[in-house]
Amino acid sequence: MSTLRHARELGELDQFAKDHEADAPGDEAAFNATLKSMAGKSKAVLEAWTPDAPDD
């Protein structure tokens, strides 16, 4: 198993997790800083377009 995506496609997430238990932990502070910097910055959703005169 090489990637998380591959494990998801094959439905083998449990095996992927077992294979990576010994991996070094991630940088929690960097993760939290990135998440915080992204919070509230998503683009606004545009309203649905409605034509003034239907083409029917």
Secondary structure, 3 states (H helix, E strand, C coil): CCCHHHHHHHCCHHHHHHHCCCCCCCCHHHHHHHHHHHCCCCCCCCCCCCCCCCCC
